[in-house]
Amino acid sequence: MYSQYLWLVIIYITGVCCTSLNKSKVCSSSTNFPYTGYKIENQINLNSLSNQFYLVYCKDNKLIYSMTLNDSIPWTVPITFSAQKSTNKNTLILARRKTFALRSIPLYITQTLVGALFHVDQNVHSSNGLFPVESINNPLPLIADNIFNNWIQTNYKLQMILHVPILSTPNIDNRKYAQKDLDWAQYISPAENYLFAYDSRMLPRKALDIAVNKADSLINNRADLGRFLPLVKAKTKHQLWRFILLTKVLLKQDFQIALKKLDTILTSW
């Protein structure tokens, strides 16, 4: 009798270990075509409540390289995205459309064109960290991922890591953003040097405050968020966490409707 339960425990532990080591889930594809491209995801340690954004490169559903972007996405800042021992210096710049350049949290409607990932010519050297405009080319679309597809990984320290997909470049099977047609990129500035009205930040900030308070009221009284209790109680500046928790509270359809309303208010023209 005891041996039967022992085997159940062993099977459970083995399953947890395998899940924790299988990082390829970050690169999984929702279509029949293996995914190749760049992804940005948010990783939240549910034990320490540390928050990190990661930029990853996938090839055929396999994780090739990953690097930390800190606790926020470094928009317009050149990123050296290559291993230390690599002879191929890969410099990237992430930039948003004017519509999203003032948004303080990376919360977008799924499949929205948020911005672009630019490659910097390897033969051009920067001046004070800045590159000439003509050296920044080969843009790839940055498309909003579905944050409903978040998942928990248990690492070797038995810590729970919540993975939240934020942005990704289209896969090879995506016909909407063909490499030969770059019309989508003509209004995206690598430096995000757009012109805004004087008070263009005021309405989005007020709308976000209202939305965060509403999210809190929906979250705080939910007893079924037991394993996310540290996030529920956390007093943090990372407001994205609140909206991630809403994916555990609301039905997907209701969340999408609420997000669409918020997106309309937060959008700066």
C-alpha positions, -999 to +999 in steps of 0.1 A: +000+000+000+027+025+010+048+015-021+018+024-043+017+060-028+055+062-031+054+055-068+027+083-071+051+107-054+080+097-076+059+101-107+047+136-095+083+147-087+095+134-120+068+153-138+077+186-120+114+182-129+107+175-165+084+205-167+110+227-151+137+217-175+116+220-206+121+256-214+111+251-250+076+259-240+086+295-244+091+288-281+061+266-287+040+274-318+002+275-320+003+264-357+017+234-376+048+254-384+077+253-359+083+288-345+114+308-354+118+344-342+122+367-312+099+368-282+097+391-251+082+376-220+078+386-184+089+362-157+076+366-122+091+346-094+061+338-072+084+331-042+105+362-042+082+384-063+111+395-085+101+406-119+122+403-151+116+408-188+135+384-211+143+386-248+146+352-263+154+338-298+138+306-310+145+284-339+122+256-349+105+257-315+138+254-296+152+281-273+186+292-288+195+322-267+179+342-239+189+374-220+175+395-192+161+429-201+158+441-164+124+449-148+112+469-178+115+467-215+144+490-227+127+507-256+150+525-281+182+513-262+207+493-283+208+457-270+238+435-276+219+402-281+247+376-284+266+353-261+299+365-247+319+339-266+301+346-299+320+362-327+287+375-342+278+407-326+240+410-328+227+445-319+190+451-317+167+480-310+131+477-298+108+506-306+070+513-304+046+529-327+035+564-317+002+550-306+019+530-278+050+551-270+035+568-239+020+536-225+036+529-191+027+491-190+032+466-218-005+456-220-019+453-255-047+436-274-036+403-289-022+404-324-018+442-324+012+457-342+030+473-312+063+483-328+094+469-344+126+450-337+154+467-356+188+452-365+219+475-363+246+472-390+275+453-374+301+474-393+289+507-378+302+519-345+281+539-321+288+575-309+280+578-272+257+548-275+238+562-305+238+547-340+233+566-373+197+562-386+210+547-419+227+518-399+194+507-383+175+484-407+159+450-413+129+457-391+107+428-378+072+435-365+066+432-328+031+417-323+012+416-290+010+380-276-019+366-257-011+370-220-038+344-213-012+319-225+008+324-193+021+293-175+040+283-144+074+266-144+089+250-113+127+253-112+152+231-095+149+251-063+111+243-063+104+280-070+074+288-091+081+311-121+051+326-139+059+331-176+038+357-194+041+362-232+042+399-241+055+404-276+068+383-305+079+386-341+057+368-367+066+332-377+075+323-412+038+312-419+025+347-412+013+362-444+002+396-430+038+409-425+058+398-455+095+408-455+091+422-490+064+447-479+076+471-452+047+495-453+038+486-417+072+500-406+073+533-423+059+553-393+079+535-366+109+555-353+138+535-337+143+565-314+105+570-308+110+607-315+074+615-320+056+647-315+028+647-288+003+673-275+014+689-242-012+671-221-012+638-240+000+618-210-027+630-186-057+610-198-038+577-201-025+581-166-059+588-151-075+559-171-048+535-159-053+545-122-090+538-126-083+505-143-058+494-116-083+502-088-110+482-106-086+453-111-078+453-073-115+452-064-120+421-087-089+403-074-087+409-036-118+389-026-110+358-047-101+329-025-093+306-055-061+326-062-043+307-034-010+300-052-009+336-064-015+350-029+019+368-028+010+387-059-025+395-046-010+411-014+020+427-030+023+464-029+043+470-060+049+495-088+046+467-114+010+473-123+012+447-151+009+420-124-027+431-115-038+426-151-021+392-154-040+381-123-072+392-140-066+365-166-072+341-136-103+359-124-122+368-156-134+347-185-113+351-216-141+369-234-148+393-205-111+401-202-107+408-239-137+432-237-123+450-207-088+452-223-103+466-255-120+494-236-089+502-216-068+501-248-091+526-265-086+551-235-049+545-232-042+550-269-026+584-276-031+598-311 
